Amino acid sequence: MADEAPPPIDGEYVLPTVPASAGALISDRRGRLLILRPSYKSGWTIPGGVMESDGETPWQACRREVYEECGLDVTDARLVCVDFRPPRAGSPGGIRFLFDCGSLGDAALDGITLQPGEIVEHRLVPVAEALELLRDPIRRRVSAVRRRDGRPRRGLVYLENGRSVSAVRPS
């Protein structure tokens, strides 16, 4: 039952640990999406990463990760997607927050500074091209919130494992 406390272990309750991360959609004025190629995993991704366990919020994690990975200071965003990833062998799953940080000007994007040892390359590409390059889970999130022509879809989207849930309508 959802309202019941977990069973005690040695007289203390153990709460579940669910990792959370936050990612950013950042575009240029032409609608091209910023994507990154990390050194520590295959494929392309968007700026973002795991929330710190010190009480960092999803938005704070998004801003921190964007700054760490590419040197950009995002100050405004719209939460566009929450995706629950169930645990599976080799992965604890977790909750993924996706923020649309809008479009940045050429001066800001010309100042991208990649995180040494973590990010190998960056590109600004049309959304349709990004969808071909992005890793599967991120591709599904981006597809849920952006049309192939790059225009944003409306509302906040809730996904489970990157897929819409018929009982939950977008806001």
C-alpha positions as CSV (number, residue, x, y, z in Angstrom):
1,M,0.0,0.0,0.0
2,A,1.3,3.4,-0.9
3,D,0.3,5.0,2.4
4,E,2.1,2.4,4.6
5,A,5.6,2.9,5.9
6,P,8.2,0.5,4.7
7,P,8.9,-2.4,7.0
8,P,11.5,-1.6,9.7
9,I,15.0,-3.0,9.5
10,D,16.6,-3.3,12.9
11,G,13.9,-1.1,14.3
12,E,14.4,1.7,11.8
13,Y,12.5,2.5,8.6
14,V,14.4,2.4,5.4
15,L,13.2,4.8,2.8
16,P,13.7,4.0,-0.9
17,T,16.5,5.8,-2.7
18,V,15.5,7.0,-6.1
19,P,18.2,8.8,-8.1
20,A,17.2,12.0,-9.9
21,S,18.8,13.9,-12.7
22,A,18.0,17.1,-14.7
23,G,18.7,17.9,-18.3
24,A,18.5,21.0,-20.5
25,L,17.2,21.7,-23.9
26,I,19.2,24.7,-25.2
27,S,18.8,26.1,-28.7
28,D,20.2,28.8,-30.9
29,R,18.1,31.5,-32.5
30,R,17.7,29.2,-35.6
31,G,16.1,26.4,-33.4
32,R,19.0,24.1,-33.6
33,L,19.5,22.0,-30.4
34,L,22.7,21.8,-28.4
35,I,24.0,18.3,-28.1
36,L,27.1,16.9,-26.4
37,R,29.3,13.9,-26.9
38,P,30.5,12.6,-23.5
39,S,33.8,10.7,-23.1
40,Y,32.4,8.2,-20.5
41,K,29.5,6.7,-22.6
42,S,28.6,6.1,-26.2
43,G,26.4,8.4,-28.3
44,W,25.2,11.9,-27.9
45,T,23.3,13.6,-25.0
46,I,22.1,16.9,-23.9
47,P,23.6,19.0,-21.1
48,G,22.6,17.7,-17.6
49,G,23.3,15.2,-14.9
50,V,22.6,13.7,-11.5
51,M,21.3,15.8,-8.7
52,E,23.6,16.1,-5.7
53,S,22.4,14.5,-2.5
54,D,22.9,17.6,-0.4
55,G,19.4,18.9,-1.1
56,E,20.1,20.3,-4.6
57,T,16.8,20.9,-6.5
58,P,16.2,19.7,-10.1
59,W,16.5,23.3,-11.4
60,Q,19.8,23.8,-9.4
61,A,21.2,20.6,-10.8
62,C,20.2,21.6,-14.3
63,R,22.0,25.0,-14.0
64,R,25.0,23.5,-12.3
65,E,25.4,20.7,-14.9
66,V,25.0,23.0,-17.9
67,Y,27.6,25.3,-16.4
68,E,30.0,22.5,-15.6
69,E,29.6,20.7,-19.0
70,C,29.6,23.6,-21.4
71,G,30.2,26.9,-19.4
72,L,26.8,28.3,-20.1
73,D,24.8,30.1,-17.4
74,V,21.1,29.4,-18.0
75,T,18.8,31.6,-15.9
76,D,15.4,30.9,-17.2
77,A,13.6,27.7,-18.1
78,R,10.3,25.8,-18.3
79,L,9.9,22.3,-16.9
80,V,8.7,20.3,-19.9
81,C,9.0,16.6,-18.9
82,V,9.3,14.3,-16.0
83,D,10.3,10.7,-16.8
84,F,10.3,7.8,-14.4
85,R,12.9,5.2,-15.3
86,P,12.3,1.8,-13.6
87,P,15.3,0.0,-12.1
88,R,16.8,-2.8,-14.2
89,A,19.9,-4.9,-14.1
90,G,22.9,-2.5,-14.0
91,S,20.8,0.6,-13.5
92,P,19.0,2.0,-10.5
93,G,16.5,3.8,-12.7
94,G,15.3,7.1,-11.3
95,I,13.4,10.3,-12.1
96,R,14.6,12.5,-15.0
97,F,13.6,16.2,-15.1
98,L,13.8,18.0,-18.5
99,F,13.9,21.8,-18.7
100,D,13.6,23.8,-21.9
101,C,16.0,26.7,-21.4
102,G,15.0,28.4,-24.6
103,S,17.3,29.9,-27.2
104,L,20.6,31.6,-26.5
105,G,22.3,34.2,-28.7
106,D,25.4,33.6,-30.8
107,A,27.7,35.4,-28.3
108,A,26.7,33.0,-25.5
109,L,26.9,29.9,-27.7
110,D,30.3,31.0,-29.1
111,G,31.6,31.0,-25.6
112,I,30.9,27.3,-24.9
113,T,33.7,25.8,-22.9
114,L,33.6,22.0,-22.7
115,Q,34.3,20.2,-19.4
116,P,37.7,18.6,-19.8
117,G,37.8,14.8,-19.5
118,E,33.9,14.6,-19.6
119,I,32.7,16.2,-22.8
120,V,34.5,15.6,-26.1
121,E,32.5,17.6,-28.6
122,H,29.4,19.7,-29.0
123,R,27.1,20.5,-31.9
124,L,24.1,22.6,-32.7
125,V,21.9,20.6,-35.0
126,P,18.3,20.7,-36.2
127,V,16.0,18.7,-33.9
128,A,15.4,16.0,-36.6
129,E,19.2,15.4,-36.8
130,A,19.5,15.5,-33.0
131,L,16.8,12.8,-32.7
132,E,18.9,10.5,-34.9
133,L,22.1,11.1,-32.8
134,L,20.7,11.1,-29.2
135,R,20.8,8.0,-27.0
136,D,17.4,6.2,-26.8
137,P,16.1,7.5,-23.4
138,I,17.0,11.1,-24.2
139,R,15.6,10.8,-27.7
140,R,12.3,9.7,-26.4
141,R,12.1,12.6,-23.9
142,V,13.1,15.2,-26.6
143,S,10.6,13.6,-29.0
144,A,7.8,14.0,-26.4
145,V,8.5,17.7,-26.0
146,R,9.7,18.9,-29.4
147,R,8.4,18.4,-32.9
148,R,10.8,17.3,-35.6
149,D,10.8,20.8,-37.0
150,G,12.1,22.0,-33.6
151,R,9.0,23.7,-32.3
152,P,8.1,23.0,-28.7
153,R,5.0,21.0,-27.9
154,R,2.7,22.5,-25.2
155,G,2.5,21.6,-21.6
156,L,4.3,19.4,-19.1
157,V,4.7,15.8,-20.2
158,Y,4.9,12.8,-17.8
159,L,6.6,9.7,-19.1
160,E,7.5,6.3,-17.8
161,N,10.6,4.8,-19.3
162,G,10.4,7.4,-22.0
163,R,6.9,6.6,-23.1
164,S,3.6,8.4,-22.4
165,V,1.1,6.9,-20.0
166,S,-2.4,6.9,-21.4
167,A,-4.0,7.6,-18.0
168,V,-1.9,10.8,-17.6
169,R,-2.6,13.7,-19.9
170,P,-0.1,16.5,-20.6
171,S,-0.9,19.7,-18.7
